[in-house]
Amino acid sequence: MNVSALPQTSIAEAFAYCERMAKSHYENFTVPSFLLPREKRKHMYSIYAFCRYTDDIGDEAKGDRLALLDRWEHDLELCFSGTGISAPMVALQQTVQEFRMPKELFTRIIKANRMDQETGRFEMYADVLNYCEYSANPVGRMVLYLFGYSDPERQRLSDATCTALQLTNFWQDVAGDYKRGRIYIPLEDMRRFGYTEQMLAKGEYNSQFREMMTFEVNRATKLFNEGWKLTKTVNSVLRIDLKLFSLGGMAVLDGIKRIDYDTLHKRPTVSRLRKALLIASVLMRLK
């Protein structure tokens, strides 16, 4: 992937590019934000495109990924200083200026991808939570800024939901992450349940793995329950999206339970039908 290969473009073309990128990627937690006002929706796409492109550099780029991330952060600096470079940055510049988003939210996403290049193991659960402070929580705060919320309490509740979503993604993709050289399960938990990296390398599904993943899924569930309180403190439009994000994540956790926690050989996802049912259930309960 060549960051500099993305051409300079007009603002309208840049937002269209971000929308195409958002719609072309399958994500378990993608929320059909057709209920958002069009002006808000395009900014949601620009945030998504930045995060998606950053992750693609960290996960898929050929060559020196750290150097590419440095170049990407340089483009971000230019974006905030007044010069948009690539299509995502041209759109993002409009978003951050209109909603006065702090640059730190975006540099944290880049930092998370640097962390992925530098370490593939986390000793303690606190280390995984720290990683989520960079990889996931800034995204929720960006969304809050789109709707005019920047207070510490809403940010705290948003962080709980975003961390839960990140953990859910880890727990559903244990095998895939290991192939990429990463283990997001805290090593202290692996020792606690007697599950070794050698077992993981062999794809060994046993009682130790099942008990360990039961423990990790319960952790994510508690965070979803804490973050759910945020839905009672925001306007109705954002409330719908937040509920769908949480319900989508919890549906994946339910999927993990249905396969008896064997995410070494199966990757639970949320089907389109299930997504449609989640949307319908939220809309029917709207007051």
C-alpha atoms as an extended CHARMM CRD file, in Angstrom:
* protein
*
       287  EXT
         1         1  MET       CA              0.0000000000        0.0000000000        0.0000000000  PROA      1               0.0000000000
         2         2  ASN       CA              1.3570000000        3.3880000000       -1.0080000000  PROA      2               0.0000000000
         3         3  VAL       CA             -0.0480000000        6.2740000000        0.9980000000  PROA      3               0.0000000000
         4         4  SER       CA              1.1690000000        8.8200000000       -1.5060000000  PROA      4               0.0000000000
         5         5  ALA       CA             -0.6990000000        7.0080000000       -4.2750000000  PROA      5               0.0000000000
         6         6  LEU       CA             -4.0070000000        8.4590000000       -3.1110000000  PROA      6               0.0000000000
         7         7  PRO       CA             -4.6370000000       11.4760000000       -5.3570000000  PROA      7               0.0000000000
         8         8  GLN       CA             -5.5370000000       14.9710000000       -4.3270000000  PROA      8               0.0000000000
         9         9  THR       CA             -9.2180000000       15.5610000000       -4.9670000000  PROA      9               0.0000000000
        10        10  SER       CA            -12.1610000000       17.8790000000       -4.4380000000  PROA      10              0.0000000000
        11        11  ILE       CA            -14.1190000000       17.8840000000       -1.1910000000  PROA      11              0.0000000000
        12        12  ALA       CA            -17.1620000000       16.2810000000       -2.8190000000  PROA      12              0.0000000000
        13        13  GLU       CA            -15.0200000000       13.5850000000       -4.4250000000  PROA      13              0.0000000000
        14        14  ALA       CA            -13.2510000000       12.9910000000       -1.1180000000  PROA      14              0.0000000000
        15        15  PHE       CA            -16.4900000000       12.3520000000        0.7680000000  PROA      15              0.0000000000
        16        16  ALA       CA            -17.6870000000       10.0950000000       -2.0340000000  PROA      16              0.0000000000
        17        17  TYR       CA            -14.4370000000        8.1330000000       -1.7770000000  PROA      17              0.0000000000
        18        18  CYS       CA            -14.9290000000        7.7150000000        1.9790000000  PROA      18              0.0000000000
        19        19  GLU       CA            -18.4910000000        6.5230000000        1.4770000000  PROA      19              0.0000000000
        20        20  ARG       CA            -17.3930000000        3.9300000000       -1.0710000000  PROA      20              0.0000000000
        21        21  MET       CA            -14.6790000000        2.7110000000        1.2950000000  PROA      21              0.0000000000
        22        22  ALA       CA            -17.1300000000        2.4000000000        4.1820000000  PROA      22              0.0000000000
        23        23  LYS       CA            -19.6880000000        0.5110000000        2.1150000000  PROA      23              0.0000000000
        24        24  SER       CA            -17.1550000000       -1.8450000000        0.5360000000  PROA      24              0.0000000000
        25        25  HSD       CA            -15.8850000000       -3.3130000000        3.8120000000  PROA      25              0.0000000000
        26        26  TYR       CA            -17.8110000000       -5.9130000000        5.7650000000  PROA      26              0.0000000000
        27        27  GLU       CA            -17.7780000000       -5.3570000000        9.5060000000  PROA      27              0.0000000000
        28        28  ASN       CA            -19.7960000000       -7.1670000000       12.1430000000  PROA      28              0.0000000000
        29        29  PHE       CA            -20.5480000000       -3.8970000000       13.8640000000  PROA      29              0.0000000000
        30        30  THR       CA            -21.3060000000       -1.7280000000       10.8470000000  PROA      30              0.0000000000
        31        31  VAL       CA            -24.4420000000        0.2400000000       11.5950000000  PROA      31              0.0000000000
        32        32  PRO       CA            -26.6910000000        1.1360000000        8.6570000000  PROA      32              0.0000000000
        33        33  SER       CA            -26.7100000000        4.8370000000        9.4560000000  PROA      33              0.0000000000
        34        34  PHE       CA            -29.4310000000        5.6600000000        6.9560000000  PROA      34              0.0000000000
        35        35  LEU       CA            -31.3290000000        7.3210000000        9.7990000000  PROA      35              0.0000000000
        36        36  LEU       CA            -28.5530000000        9.8350000000       10.3250000000  PROA      36              0.0000000000
        37        37  PRO       CA            -28.9940000000       13.2170000000        8.6450000000  PROA      37              0.0000000000
        38        38  ARG       CA            -27.0600000000       13.2560000000        5.3850000000  PROA      38              0.0000000000
        39        39  GLU       CA            -24.6930000000       15.9420000000        6.6220000000  PROA      39              0.0000000000
        40        40  LYS       CA            -23.8080000000       13.8370000000        9.6710000000  PROA      40              0.0000000000
        41        41  ARG       CA            -23.5800000000       10.6470000000        7.6260000000  PROA      41              0.0000000000
        42        42  LYS       CA            -20.8350000000       11.9140000000        5.3540000000  PROA      42              0.0000000000
        43        43  HSD       CA            -18.7150000000       12.8450000000        8.3610000000  PROA      43              0.0000000000
        44        44  MET       CA            -19.2620000000        9.3820000000        9.8230000000  PROA      44              0.0000000000
        45        45  TYR       CA            -17.8960000000        8.0040000000        6.5540000000  PROA      45              0.0000000000
        46        46  SER       CA            -14.8270000000       10.2430000000        6.7190000000  PROA      46              0.0000000000
        47        47  ILE       CA            -14.0450000000        9.0130000000       10.2360000000  PROA      47              0.0000000000
        48        48  TYR       CA            -14.5210000000        5.4270000000        9.1390000000  PROA      48              0.0000000000
        49        49  ALA       CA            -12.2790000000        5.8950000000        6.0970000000  PROA      49              0.0000000000
        50        50  PHE       CA             -9.4570000000        7.3060000000        8.2050000000  PROA      50              0.0000000000
        51        51  CYS       CA             -9.6670000000        4.4400000000       10.6930000000  PROA      51              0.0000000000
        52        52  ARG       CA            -10.0250000000        1.8030000000        7.9870000000  PROA      52              0.0000000000
        53        53  TYR       CA             -7.1140000000        3.1190000000        5.9740000000  PROA      53              0.0000000000
        54        54  THR       CA             -4.9090000000        3.3330000000        9.0570000000  PROA      54              0.0000000000
        55        55  ASP       CA             -5.7450000000       -0.2570000000        9.9730000000  PROA      55              0.0000000000
        56        56  ASP       CA             -5.0680000000       -1.4000000000        6.4140000000  PROA      56              0.0000000000
        57        57  ILE       CA             -1.5830000000        0.0850000000        6.6220000000  PROA      57              0.0000000000
        58        58  GLY       CA             -0.9780000000       -1.6580000000        9.9380000000  PROA      58              0.0000000000
        59        59  ASP       CA             -2.3940000000       -5.0130000000        8.8320000000  PROA      59              0.0000000000
        60        60  GLU       CA             -1.8670000000       -5.3600000000        5.0840000000  PROA      60              0.0000000000
        61        61  ALA       CA              0.6750000000       -2.9030000000        3.7150000000  PROA      61              0.0000000000
        62        62  LYS       CA              3.7480000000       -4.2620000000        1.9590000000  PROA      62              0.0000000000
        63        63  GLY       CA              7.1480000000       -3.0450000000        3.0360000000  PROA      63              0.0000000000
        64        64  ASP       CA              8.0450000000       -0.9830000000        6.0790000000  PROA      64              0.0000000000
        65        65  ARG       CA              4.7190000000       -0.4480000000        7.8300000000  PROA      65              0.0000000000
        66        66  LEU       CA              6.1990000000        1.7790000000       10.5210000000  PROA      66              0.0000000000
        67        67  ALA       CA              7.5690000000        4.0820000000        7.8320000000  PROA      67              0.0000000000
        68        68  LEU       CA              4.1900000000        4.1250000000        6.0840000000  PROA      68              0.0000000000
        69        69  LEU       CA              2.4680000000        4.9630000000        9.3460000000  PROA      69              0.0000000000
        70        70  ASP       CA              4.9560000000        7.8080000000        9.8460000000  PROA      70              0.0000000000
        71        71  ARG       CA              4.0650000000        9.1220000000        6.3970000000  PROA      71              0.0000000000
        72        72  TRP       CA              0.3690000000        8.7840000000        7.1650000000  PROA      72              0.0000000000
        73        73  GLU       CA              0.8030000000       10.7310000000       10.4020000000  PROA      73              0.0000000000
        74        74  HSD       CA              2.6530000000       13.4240000000        8.4480000000  PROA      74              0.0000000000
        75        75  ASP       CA             -0.4050000000       13.6840000000        6.1850000000  PROA      75              0.0000000000
        76        76  LEU       CA             -2.5400000000       13.9920000000        9.3050000000  PROA      76              0.0000000000
        77        77  GLU       CA             -0.3590000000       16.8690000000       10.5330000000  PROA      77              0.0000000000
        78        78  LEU       CA             -0.8790000000       18.6150000000        7.2150000000  PROA      78              0.0000000000
        79        79  CYS       CA             -4.6090000000       17.9430000000        7.4470000000  PROA      79              0.0000000000
        80        80  PHE       CA             -4.7890000000       19.7450000000       10.7840000000  PROA      80              0.0000000000
        81        81  SER       CA             -2.4890000000       22.5420000000        9.6660000000  PROA      81              0.0000000000
        82        82  GLY       CA             -4.6790000000       23.3380000000        6.6650000000  PROA      82              0.0000000000
        83        83  THR       CA             -3.4890000000       21.1950000000        3.7770000000  PROA      83              0.0000000000
        84        84  GLY       CA             -5.4330000000       18.0700000000        2.8360000000  PROA      84              0.0000000000
        85        85  ILE       CA             -3.3080000000       15.5010000000        0.9970000000  PROA      85              0.0000000000
        86        86  SER       CA             -5.1780000000       12.3190000000        0.0780000000  PROA      86              0.0000000000
        87        87  ALA       CA             -8.8880000000       11.7150000000       -0.3810000000  PROA      87              0.0000000000
        88        88  PRO       CA             -9.4940000000       10.5650000000        3.2090000000  PROA      88              0.0000000000
        89        89  MET       CA             -7.5760000000       13.5490000000        4.5630000000  PROA      89              0.0000000000
        90        90  VAL       CA             -9.4270000000       16.0760000000        2.3890000000  PROA      90              0.0000000000
        91        91  ALA       CA            -12.7200000000       14.8070000000        3.7930000000  PROA      91              0.0000000000
        92        92  LEU       CA            -11.3590000000       14.4250000000        7.3020000000  PROA      92              0.0000000000
        93        93  GLN       CA            -10.1580000000       18.0060000000        7.2910000000  PROA      93              0.0000000000
        94        94  GLN       CA            -13.7350000000       19.1950000000        6.8040000000  PROA      94              0.0000000000
        95        95  THR       CA            -14.9250000000       16.9260000000        9.5940000000  PROA      95              0.0000000000
        96        96  VAL       CA            -12.3520000000       17.9210000000       12.2150000000  PROA      96              0.0000000000
        97        97  GLN       CA            -12.7350000000       21.6030000000       11.4360000000  PROA      97              0.0000000000
        98        98  GLU       CA            -16.5270000000       21.6140000000       11.5700000000  PROA      98              0.0000000000
        99        99  PHE       CA            -16.7420000000       19.6250000000       14.7960000000  PROA      99              0.0000000000
       100       100  ARG       CA            -13.5030000000       20.8430000000       16.4260000000  PROA      100             0.0000000000
       101       101  MET       CA            -12.1300000000       17.3800000000       17.0360000000  PROA      101             0.0000000000
       102       102  PRO       CA             -8.7540000000       17.1490000000       18.7910000000  PROA      102             0.0000000000
       103       103  LYS       CA             -5.8940000000       15.7320000000       16.7670000000  PROA      103             0.0000000000
       104       104  GLU       CA             -4.9750000000       13.3540000000       19.5800000000  PROA      104             0.0000000000
       105       105  LEU       CA             -7.9850000000       11.1680000000       18.7950000000  PROA      105             0.0000000000
       106       106  PHE       CA             -6.5250000000       10.4350000000       15.3740000000  PROA      106             0.0000000000
       107       107  THR       CA             -2.8930000000       10.1070000000       16.3970000000  PROA      107             0.0000000000
       108       108  ARG       CA             -3.9880000000        7.4910000000       18.9300000000  PROA      108             0.0000000000
       109       109  ILE       CA             -5.4130000000        5.3250000000       16.1350000000  PROA      109             0.0000000000
       110       110  ILE       CA             -2.0700000000        5.5230000000       14.3380000000  PROA      110             0.0000000000
       111       111  LYS       CA             -0.2410000000        4.7530000000       17.5940000000  PROA      111             0.0000000000
       112       112  ALA       CA             -2.3250000000        1.5890000000       18.0350000000  PROA      112             0.0000000000
       113       113  ASN       CA             -1.1310000000        0.3570000000       14.6620000000  PROA      113             0.0000000000
       114       114  ARG       CA              2.4540000000        1.1250000000       15.6190000000  PROA      114             0.0000000000
       115       115  MET       CA              1.9310000000       -0.9450000000       18.7500000000  PROA      115             0.0000000000
       116       116  ASP       CA              0.8080000000       -3.8460000000       16.5620000000  PROA      116             0.0000000000
       117       117  GLN       CA              4.1160000000       -3.7050000000       14.6960000000  PROA      117             0.0000000000
       118       118  GLU       CA              6.1760000000       -3.5120000000       17.8610000000  PROA      118             0.0000000000
       119       119  THR       CA              4.5050000000       -6.1020000000       20.0800000000  PROA      119             0.0000000000
       120       120  GLY       CA              2.2840000000       -9.0700000000       19.5070000000  PROA      120             0.0000000000
       121       121  ARG       CA              1.7050000000      -10.0270000000       23.1300000000  PROA      121             0.0000000000
       122       122  PHE       CA              0.0650000000       -8.4450000000       26.1740000000  PROA      122             0.0000000000
       123       123  GLU       CA              1.1390000000       -9.5860000000       29.6160000000  PROA      123             0.0000000000
       124       124  MET       CA             -1.8190000000       -8.3260000000       31.6220000000  PROA      124             0.0000000000
       125       125  TYR       CA             -5.4650000000       -7.4060000000       31.0310000000  PROA      125             0.0000000000
       126       126  ALA       CA             -4.5150000000       -3.8290000000       31.9390000000  PROA      126             0.0000000000
       127       127  ASP       CA             -2.1490000000       -3.8600000000       28.9400000000  PROA      127             0.0000000000
       128       128  VAL       CA             -4.9940000000       -4.8890000000       26.6300000000  PROA      128             0.0000000000
       129       129  LEU       CA             -7.1790000000       -2.1200000000       28.0740000000  PROA      129             0.0000000000
       130       130  ASN       CA             -4.3610000000        0.3500000000       27.4350000000  PROA      130             0.0000000000
       131       131  TYR       CA             -4.1910000000       -0.8300000000       23.8260000000  PROA      131             0.0000000000
       132       132  CYS       CA             -7.9470000000       -0.2320000000       23.5130000000  PROA      132             0.0000000000
       133       133  GLU       CA             -7.3790000000        3.3460000000       24.7010000000  PROA      133             0.0000000000
       134       134  TYR       CA             -5.5770000000        3.8350000000       21.3940000000  PROA      134             0.0000000000
       135       135  SER       CA             -7.2410000000        1.4040000000       19.0060000000  PROA      135             0.0000000000
       136       136  ALA       CA            -10.9460000000        1.6920000000       19.8330000000  PROA      136             0.0000000000
       137       137  ASN       CA            -11.9360000000        4.3160000000       22.3720000000  PROA      137             0.0000000000
       138       138  PRO       CA            -10.9460000000        7.3340000000       20.2410000000  PROA      138             0.0000000000
       139       139  VAL       CA            -13.4910000000        6.2640000000       17.6010000000  PROA      139             0.0000000000
       140       140  GLY       CA            -16.3890000000        6.4870000000       20.0120000000  PROA      140             0.0000000000
       141       141  ARG       CA            -15.2340000000        9.8850000000       21.1610000000  PROA      141             0.0000000000
       142       142  MET       CA            -15.0900000000       11.0670000000       17.5370000000  PROA      142             0.0000000000
       143       143  VAL       CA            -18.7130000000       10.0400000000       17.1100000000  PROA      143             0.0000000000
       144       144  LEU       CA            -19.6750000000       11.9080000000       20.2800000000  PROA      144             0.0000000000
       145       145  TYR       CA            -18.0340000000       15.0430000000       18.8900000000  PROA      145             0.0000000000
       146       146  LEU       CA            -20.1960000000       14.7320000000       15.7520000000  PROA      146             0.0000000000
       147       147  PHE       CA            -23.2420000000       15.1430000000       17.9710000000  PROA      147             0.0000000000
       148       148  GLY       CA            -21.8410000000       17.8690000000       20.1950000000  PROA      148             0.0000000000
       149       149  TYR       CA            -20.8880000000       15.7500000000       23.2000000000  PROA      149             0.0000000000
       150       150  SER       CA            -17.4320000000       16.0440000000       24.7610000000  PROA      150             0.0000000000
       151       151  ASP       CA            -18.0100000000       15.7260000000       28.5060000000  PROA      151             0.0000000000
       152       152  PRO       CA            -15.9630000000       13.2210000000       30.5690000000  PROA      152             0.0000000000
       153       153  GLU       CA            -18.8930000000       11.0570000000       31.7270000000  PROA      153             0.0000000000
       154       154  ARG       CA            -20.2330000000       10.3750000000       28.2360000000  PROA      154             0.0000000000
       155       155  GLN       CA            -16.6810000000        9.7180000000       27.0800000000  PROA      155             0.0000000000
       156       156  ARG       CA            -16.2200000000        7.2050000000       29.8970000000  PROA      156             0.0000000000
       157       157  LEU       CA            -19.3630000000        5.3110000000       28.9370000000  PROA      157             0.0000000000
       158       158  SER       CA            -18.4060000000        5.4460000000       25.2650000000  PROA      158             0.0000000000
       159       159  ASP       CA            -14.9990000000        4.0240000000       26.1460000000  PROA      159             0.0000000000
       160       160  ALA       CA            -16.6930000000        1.0620000000       27.8540000000  PROA      160             0.0000000000
       161       161  THR       CA            -18.6870000000        0.2630000000       24.7060000000  PROA      161             0.0000000000
       162       162  CYS       CA            -15.7340000000        0.7100000000       22.3640000000  PROA      162             0.0000000000
       163       163  THR       CA            -13.4610000000       -1.4180000000       24.5110000000  PROA      163             0.0000000000
       164       164  ALA       CA            -16.1780000000       -4.0940000000       24.5870000000  PROA      164             0.0000000000
       165       165  LEU       CA            -16.4010000000       -3.9950000000       20.7910000000  PROA      165             0.0000000000
       166       166  GLN       CA            -12.6320000000       -4.2880000000       20.4660000000  PROA      166             0.0000000000
       167       167  LEU       CA            -12.4790000000       -7.2140000000       22.8830000000  PROA      167             0.0000000000
       168       168  THR       CA            -15.3230000000       -8.9080000000       21.0320000000  PROA      168             0.0000000000
       169       169  ASN       CA            -13.3780000000       -8.5800000000       17.8090000000  PROA      169             0.0000000000
       170       170  PHE       CA            -10.3420000000      -10.1410000000       19.5150000000  PROA      170             0.0000000000
       171       171  TRP       CA            -12.3050000000      -13.0470000000       20.9670000000  PROA      171             0.0000000000
       172       172  GLN       CA            -14.0220000000      -13.9100000000       17.6820000000  PROA      172             0.0000000000
       173       173  ASP       CA            -10.7600000000      -13.8610000000       15.7300000000  PROA      173             0.0000000000
       174       174  VAL       CA             -8.2160000000      -15.5880000000       17.9720000000  PROA      174             0.0000000000
       175       175  ALA       CA             -6.9540000000      -17.8520000000       15.1780000000  PROA      175             0.0000000000
       176       176  GLY       CA             -6.7200000000      -15.0660000000       12.6030000000  PROA      176             0.0000000000
       177       177  ASP       CA             -4.8340000000      -12.7870000000       14.9510000000  PROA      177             0.0000000000
       178       178  TYR       CA             -2.3750000000      -15.5510000000       15.7800000000  PROA      178             0.0000000000
       179       179  LYS       CA             -1.6620000000      -16.0360000000       12.0710000000  PROA      179             0.0000000000
       180       180  ARG       CA             -0.7870000000      -12.3340000000       11.9930000000  PROA      180             0.0000000000
       181       181  GLY       CA              1.6110000000      -12.8870000000       14.8750000000  PROA      181             0.0000000000
       182       182  ARG       CA             -0.6140000000      -11.4450000000       17.5850000000  PROA      182             0.0000000000
       183       183  ILE       CA             -2.1570000000      -12.7730000000       20.7790000000  PROA      183             0.0000000000
       184       184  TYR       CA             -4.5890000000      -10.3590000000       22.4080000000  PROA      184             0.0000000000
       185       185  ILE       CA             -5.5810000000      -12.7740000000       25.1620000000  PROA      185             0.0000000000
       186       186  PRO       CA             -3.6340000000      -11.5770000000       28.2290000000  PROA      186             0.0000000000
       187       187  LEU       CA             -0.7600000000      -13.9410000000       28.9260000000  PROA      187             0.0000000000
       188       188  GLU       CA             -1.6580000000      -13.8830000000       32.6170000000  PROA      188             0.0000000000
       189       189  ASP       CA             -5.0550000000      -15.3510000000       31.6880000000  PROA      189             0.0000000000
       190       190  MET       CA             -3.4850000000      -18.0470000000       29.5390000000  PROA      190             0.0000000000
       191       191  ARG       CA             -1.3680000000      -19.0950000000       32.5000000000  PROA      191             0.0000000000
       192       192  ARG       CA             -4.3450000000      -18.9010000000       34.8380000000  PROA      192             0.0000000000
       193       193  PHE       CA             -6.3480000000      -21.3530000000       32.7300000000  PROA      193             0.0000000000
       194       194  GLY       CA             -3.3890000000      -23.5210000000       31.7250000000  PROA      194             0.0000000000
       195       195  TYR       CA             -3.5940000000      -22.7640000000       28.0090000000  PROA      195             0.0000000000
       196       196  THR       CA             -0.2160000000      -22.3880000000       26.3020000000  PROA      196             0.0000000000
       197       197  GLU       CA              0.9600000000      -20.6860000000       23.1450000000  PROA      197             0.0000000000
       198       198  GLN       CA              2.0230000000      -24.1080000000       21.8840000000  PROA      198             0.0000000000
       199       199  MET       CA             -1.5910000000      -25.2450000000       22.1480000000  PROA      199             0.0000000000
       200       200  LEU       CA             -2.6920000000      -22.1180000000       20.2980000000  PROA      200             0.0000000000
       201       201  ALA       CA             -0.1500000000      -22.7290000000       17.5360000000  PROA      201             0.0000000000
       202       202  LYS       CA             -1.6540000000      -26.1970000000       17.0320000000  PROA      202             0.0000000000
       203       203  GLY       CA             -5.2020000000      -24.8640000000       17.0860000000  PROA      203             0.0000000000
       204       204  GLU       CA             -5.9070000000      -27.0260000000       20.1010000000  PROA      204             0.0000000000
       205       205  TYR       CA             -9.4490000000      -26.5880000000       21.3690000000  PROA      205             0.0000000000
       206       206  ASN       CA             -9.8720000000      -28.0390000000       24.8420000000  PROA      206             0.0000000000
       207       207  SER       CA            -11.4880000000      -27.3810000000       28.2080000000  PROA      207             0.0000000000
       208       208  GLN       CA             -8.7610000000      -24.8900000000       29.1410000000  PROA      208             0.0000000000
       209       209  PHE       CA             -9.4630000000      -22.8100000000       26.0360000000  PROA      209             0.0000000000
       210       210  ARG       CA            -13.2230000000      -22.9930000000       26.5530000000  PROA      210             0.0000000000
       211       211  GLU       CA            -12.9880000000      -21.8680000000       30.1730000000  PROA      211             0.0000000000
       212       212  MET       CA            -10.5690000000      -19.0910000000       29.2640000000  PROA      212             0.0000000000
       213       213  MET       CA            -12.8070000000      -17.7400000000       26.5050000000  PROA      213             0.0000000000
       214       214  THR       CA            -15.8600000000      -17.9580000000       28.7730000000  PROA      214             0.0000000000
       215       215  PHE       CA            -13.9810000000      -15.6860000000       31.1750000000  PROA      215             0.0000000000
       216       216  GLU       CA            -13.0090000000      -13.2390000000       28.4030000000  PROA      216             0.0000000000
       217       217  VAL       CA            -16.5180000000      -13.1270000000       26.8980000000  PROA      217             0.0000000000
       218       218  ASN       CA            -17.9620000000      -12.3320000000       30.3250000000  PROA      218             0.0000000000
       219       219  ARG       CA            -15.5330000000       -9.4310000000       30.6190000000  PROA      219             0.0000000000
       220       220  ALA       CA            -16.7270000000       -7.9630000000       27.3330000000  PROA      220             0.0000000000
       221       221  THR       CA            -20.3740000000       -8.4570000000       28.3220000000  PROA      221             0.0000000000
       222       222  LYS       CA            -19.8750000000       -6.4630000000       31.5370000000  PROA      222             0.0000000000
       223       223  LEU       CA            -18.3770000000       -3.6080000000       29.5400000000  PROA      223             0.0000000000
       224       224  PHE       CA            -21.3120000000       -3.6130000000       27.1090000000  PROA      224             0.0000000000
       225       225  ASN       CA            -23.6940000000       -3.4260000000       30.0640000000  PROA      225             0.0000000000
       226       226  GLU       CA            -21.7940000000       -0.4570000000       31.4990000000  PROA      226             0.0000000000
       227       227  GLY       CA            -21.6180000000        1.3570000000       28.1640000000  PROA      227             0.0000000000
       228       228  TRP       CA            -25.3470000000        0.8300000000       27.5340000000  PROA      228             0.0000000000
       229       229  LYS       CA            -26.0130000000        3.6330000000       30.0400000000  PROA      229             0.0000000000
       230       230  LEU       CA            -24.7590000000        6.0700000000       27.3960000000  PROA      230             0.0000000000
       231       231  THR       CA            -27.8420000000        5.4430000000       25.2510000000  PROA      231             0.0000000000
       232       232  LYS       CA            -29.9850000000        7.1750000000       27.8740000000  PROA      232             0.0000000000
       233       233  THR       CA            -27.9480000000       10.3830000000       27.7420000000  PROA      233             0.0000000000
       234       234  VAL       CA            -27.8770000000       11.2230000000       24.0090000000  PROA      234             0.0000000000
       235       235  ASN       CA            -30.3740000000       12.3510000000       21.3820000000  PROA      235             0.0000000000
       236       236  SER       CA            -32.6520000000        9.8440000000       19.6800000000  PROA      236             0.0000000000
       237       237  VAL       CA            -30.7400000000        9.6350000000       16.3940000000  PROA      237             0.0000000000
       238       238  LEU       CA            -27.4140000000        8.8050000000       18.0240000000  PROA      238             0.0000000000
       239       239  ARG       CA            -29.1970000000        6.5450000000       20.5120000000  PROA      239             0.0000000000
       240       240  ILE       CA            -30.2830000000        4.2540000000       17.6630000000  PROA      240             0.0000000000
       241       241  ASP       CA            -26.7560000000        3.8700000000       16.3310000000  PROA      241             0.0000000000
       242       242  LEU       CA            -25.2810000000        3.3060000000       19.7770000000  PROA      242             0.0000000000
       243       243  LYS       CA            -27.8370000000        0.6190000000       20.5640000000  PROA      243             0.0000000000
       244       244  LEU       CA            -27.1550000000       -1.1090000000       17.2700000000  PROA      244             0.0000000000
       245       245  PHE       CA            -23.4000000000       -1.0460000000       17.8460000000  PROA      245             0.0000000000
       246       246  SER       CA            -23.8460000000       -2.6400000000       21.2610000000  PROA      246             0.0000000000
       247       247  LEU       CA            -26.4760000000       -5.1500000000       20.1550000000  PROA      247             0.0000000000
       248       248  GLY       CA            -24.3230000000       -6.1270000000       17.1830000000  PROA      248             0.0000000000
       249       249  GLY       CA            -21.3650000000       -6.7490000000       19.4580000000  PROA      249             0.0000000000
       250       250  MET       CA            -23.4220000000       -8.7130000000       21.9330000000  PROA      250             0.0000000000
       251       251  ALA       CA            -24.8310000000      -10.7720000000       19.0750000000  PROA      251             0.0000000000
       252       252  VAL       CA            -21.2830000000      -11.8050000000       18.2040000000  PROA      252             0.0000000000
       253       253  LEU       CA            -20.6620000000      -12.7860000000       21.8200000000  PROA      253             0.0000000000
       254       254  ASP       CA            -23.8390000000      -14.8760000000       21.6510000000  PROA      254             0.0000000000
       255       255  GLY       CA            -22.4360000000      -16.4490000000       18.4840000000  PROA      255             0.0000000000
       256       256  ILE       CA            -19.2510000000      -17.3600000000       20.3420000000  PROA      256             0.0000000000
       257       257  LYS       CA            -21.3340000000      -19.0430000000       23.0250000000  PROA      257             0.0000000000
       258       258  ARG       CA            -23.3370000000      -20.9670000000       20.4120000000  PROA      258             0.0000000000
       259       259  ILE       CA            -20.1640000000      -22.5540000000       19.0330000000  PROA      259             0.0000000000
       260       260  ASP       CA            -19.1190000000      -23.4310000000       22.5870000000  PROA      260             0.0000000000
       261       261  TYR       CA            -16.3750000000      -20.7790000000       22.4990000000  PROA      261             0.0000000000
       262       262  ASP       CA            -14.4150000000      -22.5670000000       19.7330000000  PROA      262             0.0000000000
       263       263  THR       CA            -13.1800000000      -19.4740000000       17.9110000000  PROA      263             0.0000000000
       264       264  LEU       CA            -10.0540000000      -21.3650000000       16.8930000000  PROA      264             0.0000000000
       265       265  HSD       CA            -11.9570000000      -23.0960000000       14.1030000000  PROA      265             0.0000000000
       266       266  LYS       CA            -14.9810000000      -20.8680000000       13.5090000000  PROA      266             0.0000000000
       267       267  ARG       CA            -15.4740000000      -17.1190000000       13.3160000000  PROA      267             0.0000000000
       268       268  PRO       CA            -18.9550000000      -16.0610000000       14.4300000000  PROA      268             0.0000000000
       269       269  THR       CA            -20.4770000000      -13.2160000000       12.4660000000  PROA      269             0.0000000000
       270       270  VAL       CA            -23.7720000000      -11.3580000000       12.4110000000  PROA      270             0.0000000000
       271       271  SER       CA            -25.8560000000      -12.2420000000        9.3610000000  PROA      271             0.0000000000
       272       272  ARG       CA            -27.7560000000       -9.6350000000        7.3700000000  PROA      272             0.0000000000
       273       273  LEU       CA            -30.9980000000      -11.1250000000        8.6420000000  PROA      273             0.0000000000
       274       274  ARG       CA            -29.8250000000      -10.8060000000       12.2360000000  PROA      274             0.0000000000
       275       275  LYS       CA            -28.7740000000       -7.2120000000       11.5920000000  PROA      275             0.0000000000
       276       276  ALA       CA            -32.1940000000       -6.4620000000       10.1150000000  PROA      276             0.0000000000
       277       277  LEU       CA            -33.8850000000       -7.9720000000       13.1510000000  PROA      277             0.0000000000
       278       278  LEU       CA            -31.6990000000       -5.9030000000       15.4710000000  PROA      278             0.0000000000
       279       279  ILE       CA            -32.6240000000       -2.7340000000       13.5880000000  PROA      279             0.0000000000
       280       280  ALA       CA            -36.3070000000       -3.6270000000       13.7060000000  PROA      280             0.0000000000
       281       281  SER       CA            -36.1840000000       -4.3720000000       17.4300000000  PROA      281             0.0000000000
       282       282  VAL       CA            -34.5450000000       -1.0140000000       18.1910000000  PROA      282             0.0000000000
       283       283  LEU       CA            -36.9480000000        0.9560000000       16.0250000000  PROA      283             0.0000000000
       284       284  MET       CA            -39.9770000000       -0.7730000000       17.5350000000  PROA      284             0.0000000000
       285       285  ARG       CA            -38.8550000000        0.2170000000       21.0240000000  PROA      285             0.0000000000
       286       286  LEU       CA            -38.2530000000        3.8650000000       20.1570000000  PROA      286             0.0000000000
       287       287  LYS       CA            -40.1830000000        6.3050000000       22.2620000000  PROA      287             0.0000000000
